[in-house]
């Protein structure tokens, strides 16, 4: 009986330890033609709301590690591209999760709710303030 209790305690400790291991999330950011995009902001948010950010390298690659066992969301965004978010990414012990972002060109507002008037530059003489509808219909360089 004494040995059986010891074995149960040992296996319980091993099971808890296995769940507390570390994993990683890595991937690549590319455009819709699958060309890598450097300098894209990739944001990792854990289930408690804690955030980390990385910048994609010259090959569009990014990586977050070591990551504790839990669920995460992952967002890629940059001015000039429509942001993409993955949610519910479960990281497990010694596991590498690979995500690929295919970003599409578009307009993104970064200061909370979209204002009716959006100053493109700091308000100074000679600068222009555009309406939200004007910005949406502007041509995006390709």
Steps between C-alpha positions, in 0.01 A plus 500: 500500500785736589666438163175548308450841665857598411445403136174699481670811646793461259272466195289797610809720526618380157161578344491855644859558387419384145221757472729782613755454222584760239422522132545750219303680234683587181412584146528723200332816373448527125281686253220342299758394237698320776793743487650550850427834667763636742438742789143389577389527863390164642327517839453203732238525776458235769178400676566757775535789255881525525653598165835453323597635160751399235592649164522267200853470362620544140349160411168582668577259787408548868515283814377512860660267758509368766122509546322340797219250441184710433291658222619800299385736230736622230458816290703631206457863402673793339383821342403436140383141569178356636568337839447127551441325834515133601328414830489193723853381420575231761868461586602166649819361649796507256270573206569743215193656341552650155272777371517678164347843452403602144448875528292693252564866426242737645437790737523453874406751771719471809358756745189334640162567339511643149457878528291696250809710422842342509805732498763345276776722638538712809271802467721776366453762231515335162388154615173342402230329704316225314155362572475129578313430175775672299767275654303182436473583130866598452704282268744272680846479339589156371 
